């Protein structure tokens, strides 16, 4: 049998060999991990260096200088055209139409007969009451003669005078009814669409035709109450309409309402404009610009240059910076500004820019502060103070 010492030595040798194998395996695994990590590290460094060396291409934008201009201050509003005089003619009494003396759209003078109603009954009543009036006049004359000779009493004379007055009043009543049977134009103007026909029975209040006097014309509009200190009767106004995009109508403020509307806190204003060619049609929509006497020095840009956001309006100003090899590179600087009035495609900048600074007018969506740019103004945004629709 083997001795105890031999057995012990054998076990010790086995343990030593096992530890060596475990250690060798560990060293090999660590070396493999280090090699993999090192390879990845070097690869990532190379990729990062390559990405750092790559520069994005400059964004292509359009740009325009901020031109200094002097603008007259204006107050803008929308309103509607109203007639100088305008009514709907209606019948005051009932009756059958026996004559229609006008055509739709005709021009009439004050007093021109438009419609006549059947009046045979009133004519007969007038003849009867005129006969009664003649008899009353004769009776009154006799009563006066008798009174001069004392053959009757003062009461008889008073009764005769009262009967004469009643007869004349009855005649006036019938004549008034006959006058209402002839519907006439109350003023000069232009008629609208005829709403009655020959032989039609008119009830009291039935519409016959509209009558409009449109020269001059009124334009009614509203402005916020904070504009009240700037408003004065006589201020010039410029009116434009979609129906005549190439035409401006000028006039002046005629009246300012003394009351501010409770619901909107606006004040109603009326302007009067000459309308010789009658292009301003009652009821038409109109844009109104009230010309104020003071002037404002502003910088003007296309409205597309302004980037609007809840935290403030801004523009991208074109600047130069040092690029590679000392070359100059165009870039942008975002700058917050304050805008003023607008005119057509233009907007006034009252704070935040210097005169003639180049400002990006399109392509802002792909920009950030400091981004490199390239300017191409072959196609630029509209920049007109009075644009007109393009014909296609």
Buried (B, 14 or more C-beta within 10 A) or exposed (E): EEEEEEEEEEEEEEEEEEEEEEEEEEEEEEEEEEEEEEEEEEEEEEEEEEEEEEEEEBBEBBBBBBEBBEBEBBBEBEBBBBBBBBBEBBBBBEBEBBEBBBEEEBEBEEEBBBBBBBBEEBEEBBEEBBEBBEEBBEBBEBBEEBBEEEEBEEEBBEBBBEBBEBBBEBBEBBEEBBEBBBBBBEBBBBBBEBBBEEEBEBEEEBEBBBBBBBBBBBBBBBBEEEBEEBBEEEBBBBBBBEEEEEEEBEBBBBEBEEEBEEEEEBBBBBBBBEBEEEBBBBEBEBBBBBBBEEEBEBBBBBBBBBBEEEEEBBBBBBBEEEBEEEEEBBBBBBBEBEBBBBBBBBBBBBEBBEEEBBBBBBBBEEBEEEBBBEBEEEEBBEBEEEEEEEEE
